[in-house]
């Protein structure tokens, strides 16, 4: 991935400094300027001290007194505000340094999930952009503390490698975003499962491609996501808005294991509704052994019954 280099000044003065210089040039004190611009003296004093901002209304009034266009004052304030915001962002990046080093950065770069950062700051910014988050504390709230339960209803806090797992899950969401599925239907999904059995004798790439199309027609998004160095999850099922998502690890490619994982995840969709998230092959807070057994039984029974019918 290419990186576009942008120049940001190391410092930007508050527009109050420019106003102070102009008033000195005009031989005018704050009290007189306040009177002429119809603003309270305390407001003008705050601007001159750099503790208050110039609004668009003020900019027009300042234009009349200083003969400097309103857009100059507005652009000056905007530039200063952006500078301050970037200073705050730099502190956010620095505070997240320990957090970002817990991810398998090298592997994510190799897979093209994030850009190859020249510095730790670049890597941190790339990681926050990858997750679509403003800071690393938001990551903790989302993946550890379940603050957005309508979207992520389990905690990864107690699992062995929550950082790699969260990256794997996020990548699946990004893959799903690029797929267009029809409205979900239990009936159509069951029909798709019936049709899918005849494709499993083909090579893996062809099998997956055909399954993905069948699932999309039934309203289900199916993605395959490369594994990360420390990540061991084999599959996941969850609902993203109105579409169920089956995410299968790229390490699950043998015909038998892939087939069972696929039907196991399909069982979760058909049996367990929209409220739960299911992760396979790892222990996590909120895991439901009963539902996992039901999905296992669904996969085993479905495959056995369909095989007998085919014979």
Secondary structure as GFF3:
##gff-version 3
##sequence-region A 1 311
A	DSSP	alpha_helix	15	26	.	.	.	ID=ss1
A	DSSP	alpha_helix	30	36	.	.	.	ID=ss2
A	DSSP	alpha_helix	41	49	.	.	.	ID=ss3
A	DSSP	alpha_helix	56	66	.	.	.	ID=ss4
A	DSSP	alpha_helix	70	95	.	.	.	ID=ss5
A	DSSP	alpha_helix	97	100	.	.	.	ID=ss6
A	DSSP	alpha_helix	105	110	.	.	.	ID=ss7
A	DSSP	alpha_helix	120	131	.	.	.	ID=ss8
A	DSSP	alpha_helix	136	143	.	.	.	ID=ss9
A	DSSP	alpha_helix	162	177	.	.	.	ID=ss10
A	DSSP	alpha_helix	186	196	.	.	.	ID=ss11
A	DSSP	three_ten_helix	197	199	.	.	.	ID=ss12
A	DSSP	alpha_helix	204	218	.	.	.	ID=ss13
A	DSSP	beta_strand	220	225	.	.	.	ID=ss14
A	DSSP	beta_strand	235	240	.	.	.	ID=ss15
A	DSSP	beta_strand	243	249	.	.	.	ID=ss16
A	DSSP	alpha_helix	255	272	.	.	.	ID=ss17
A	DSSP	beta_strand	278	280	.	.	.	ID=ss18
A	DSSP	alpha_helix	289	310	.	.	.	ID=ss19
###
